[in-house]
């Protein structure tokens, strides 16, 4: 099920979901909508988990009676990463690349030095390989001093006249986006200028070089996802981060990208940079509500406390015993406060 379905098609699918048994339902965010009811939902699998909000994931889980949940992502957001530290999520890590793949090499350059890599772009194209160029904006902005995808498209057309340059962004009609991506896959387009619309779901093994313009405007998760579009073939891949980061956090993101291609390692850096968010609420990043504890530093203590908490609940589920009265009162206050925030 997806939002683009025609009315009659959508009504037929929704009716089937309510009554049918033994179904595998595949859909987009449209599955989260309140009018979608799924008969006897037993398992929920969410791909690209970092692109869903806390409330969206909760709404999907509520469509069944405590369904099993599998979340998949190459870059866990800080809150999800912290849930694994708390023991509330069991994690399985695939830390090997498919056979034959080589991790991309990553470089950082200032805009004033961009001309130094032009010979590398030319040699990449001469070898029959393809290039992505990513921009944070579609069009030029009066408020932001940033180059846009439109400007980049014109620049590459003027400087690489022997090759076809394509432009793709979120405002294009889905059919037009599909046509452009098909041409890029077929190597009819050699340089694809894009926004973050290519962040997920794109697989072109022949694309071996990526340029990310204004790197300081992207989050760590976005940067890792974008870089993941290259290095899918047998050719060596290279990623150029172009920008002029002026803040401490922007510099930290760049250094993290230069240091590793490991999504979980980058998630650890993301936690240190942005904070783990609200484990019991909806904030997916930011400072936690702890006065003293550091979730990363005190992981062993947290897991030990979790075991003790489960033991207490097993022995005194309602916390009625005298030693547990003060804890019960404190928890009731906390739950009330969190409920008020969610509402």
N, C-alpha and C positions, 0 to 999 in steps of 0.2 A: 504494500500500500504506500502511496506517495501523494503529495499534495496536488500534483499535476493531473491526476486521474479525472476523467469526465464524470459528471454527476451520477449518471446511471451506473457506470463502472464502479465508482466508489460505493454506492448504495449496495450493489451486489456483493462486493468484497466484505463490507461491514456485516451484512446479513450472514454471510458464510462464516465469518469469524465467531459470531455469537453462537452458532449451532453446531458447526462441524467438530469432529474429534480427530486427533492424530494429525494435526496440521503443522507444517513448518511455515511460519509467517515471516516474510522479509519485507522490510520497509525503511523509510527515512524517519525524520522527526515527526512525521504525520501520525505514527503509531502512538505518540504520547497524548494526542488529543483526547478530550474527555468522551467524545461520542464513539470512540473505538473500544469495543468490549471483546475480550478474547476468552472463549470457553476453556476453562480448566488449564490456565497457563501454568506450565511446569518449569520451563527454563527460559531465561532471558540472556541473550548474548548481545553486548553492546560493543561494536567495533569503533575505533577512533574515539575512545571514551572521553578524551580530553576536550572534545567538541560538544559535550553535553553538560548542561548545568546540573547542580545537585537536585533541584526540584523536578527537572525533566526525568532524571534517572529514577527518582522516587516514584513519580507518576506511573512510569512503565512497570515498576515492580508491584505497585498497588493493583494492577490489573489481574493479579493472581493471588493465591493464598501462600505467601512466603515462597515464591519460586526460587530455584537455584539461579545464581547470577554469575556470568563470566564477563569480565571487562577486559577489553584488549586495547593496547596502545603502545606506540613506540616511545612515547614520552609522557609518563604519568605526571599529572599536575601535582603541585605541592600537597594539597589535601589528600589525594589518593595515595601518594607516597607515604604520608604520615599514617594513614590507616593501616598500611602494611606493617609499620613500626609498632602500632598499637596491637597488632595481632588480629584486627577485625577483617583483614583480607589476607587470604593465603595467596602467595605470589609464585608464579612459575616464570622463569626467565629464559628466553631463547637468546643466548649470547653468541651464537655462531652465524656467520654469513652463509648464504647458499653457496654451494661449490662453484669455484671459479671467480667469485666476486672479490674485488679488492677495495678496502675502505678508501673513500676519497681523501685526498690531501686538501687541507684547508689553509688559506692564506688571508692576511689582512693587509689592505692597502688604503692609503688616503686618496681622496678624489684627485688631488693634484698630480698623483703618480699613476693615474689610470692608463696613460699612454704607454707605460712600460709593459703592459700585458697584451697589447694589441697584436704583437707578433705571435704570442701563444694562441690567441683566438684564431689568427689566420692559419697557423699550422694545424690546429684542431680541425678546422673546416676543410683544409686541404687533404687531410687524412680520411675525410668522409664522415667524421663525427659531427654531432649537433650540439647546440648551445642553448641554455636557458638564461634569460636576463630578467631578474625580478625587481619590481619597484613597489613601494608602499602605497602610491597614489595612482589613480587612473589618469586624472587631468591635473593641470597646473593649478595650484592653490594660491590665493592672495594672502592667506594667513600663514602658510608654511613655506619656508624657503627650501623646497625639495623638488628634485627632478621627478617628472611623472612618467608613467608608461607610454603615454602618447608622445612625449618629447623623446624618450628613448627609442621608440619605434622609428621616428623620423631620422634620428641620429644614426642608427645602425643601417637603415636603408641607404643613407648617403655615403657611409663609410665602407660598406661591404656590398658593393653593387653587383658583384658576381654571384651573390647568394640571395635566396628568397628569405625575407624577414616576415614573420607573422606576429599578430597582436591578439592577446586573449585577456579578457577581464570579466568581472561579474555582471556587468550591465548588458553584455551581449545576449541575444536570444539563445536558448539551449541548443537549437539546431545549428546555429552559427558556431557556437563553442565546439560542438561535436565535429563539425566539418574541419575546423582549424586543427583540432587534436588529431584527427585522422590523417590530415596532410602532414602533420609533424611526425606521426608514427611511420608514415610511408616515405619519410625523408624528402617530401616535396617542399617542406619548409625546413631551412637549416638553422635559423636563429629564431627562437620564440621569445618575444618580449611579453611579460606577463605580470599580473599581480598575484596575490596569495591564493587565487582561484586554483592554482596548480598544486596547492599544498598537500592534498591527499588524492589517492585513487588514480594517479598517473604513472604509467609504466612504459617508458621508452628506452630500451637497453642501449640504443645507439647514441643517446645524449650523455656526453661524458664531461661537460664543463658547465658550471653555473656561476653567474655573477649576481650577487645580491646587493643592490644599491641602497644606500642609507641604512646600513645594517643596524644602526642605533635605534631605528624605529620598529624593530621586530622583537618579539619575545623569544626566550630561549627555546621553548617548545616549537614555535613557528620556524625558527632557524633550522632546528634539527629535522623537522618534517620536510622543509624545502630541500635541504641538502640530500635527503633520502631519495630525491627524484633522480639523482645521478649515481653512478657506480653500480648500475644494474646489468651491465654487460661485462665483457672480458677486458675492455680497454681501461687503462688507468684513468681515474676521474679526478677532477680538480674543482675546488669551490673557492671563489674569490669573494671575500667580505669587504665591501667598499663603503667607507663612511668616515665620519669624524665625531666619534663618541666623546661627549664632554662631561657626562655624569659618571660617578663611580660605578653605579649599577650597570650602565651601558658598557663600560670597559670590562667589567666582570663577565658579562655575557659573551663578549668577543673572546676573552681569554679562555673561557670554558669551551667555546666552539673550537678554538685552536688546539686545545689540550686533548679532547677525546671525541670519539664518534659513538660512544656508548650511551644509549638513551637513558638508562637508569642512573648512570654517573651524572649526566646532565640534569636529571631530576633532582639529585642531591644538591647540585649547585643552585638549582632554581629555588629549592627550599631555603638555602642559606641567603639567597639574594632577596626573595619576595616574602619569605615567611611561610609557615605551613598552613595558614588559614584556620578556619574554625571547624574542628573535628566534629562538634555536635551541632553545628549550624550549617549555613549555606555558603559562607565565604570560602572560596577555593584557594585563596592565597592571603597574605597579610600576617600580621603578628598574632600569635595565639593568646588565649586568655590566662596564661600562666604567669604568676608573680615571680617565680624563681626558676622553675624547670625549663630545661632546654631539650626539646624533643629529640634532636639528633644526638646530643651528648648523653642523654639519660635513657636511651632506648632500653637497656637491660633492666633498669629500675622500673620503667613503665610496663614491660612485659611481666616482671615479677609481681607488680601491683595488680595486673590483670588476673594472674593466676589466683592471687589471694582473694580478689573480688569475686571470682567464680566460686571459690570454695565457700565464701560467706553466703552467697546466694543459694548454693546447694544445701547448706545447713539451716539457713534462716531466710527463706525466700521473701517474706514480708518485712524483714528487719525488725522483728518484734522483741527480740532479746535485748536486755538492758544495755549490754556493751555496744549495740548497734543503733540505739535510739538517736544519738546526736548525729550520726552519719545519715540516718533516714531524713531527719529534719533538714540537713544541709542539702541533700539530693533533691528533696521536694522543692526547695527554694530555687535550685539551679534549673530544674525541669520547668518550673513555672516561668522563670525568666526567659529560657530558650523558646518556650511556646509562644510567649508574647512577641519575641523577635520574629518568629516564623509567620505569625499571623499579621 
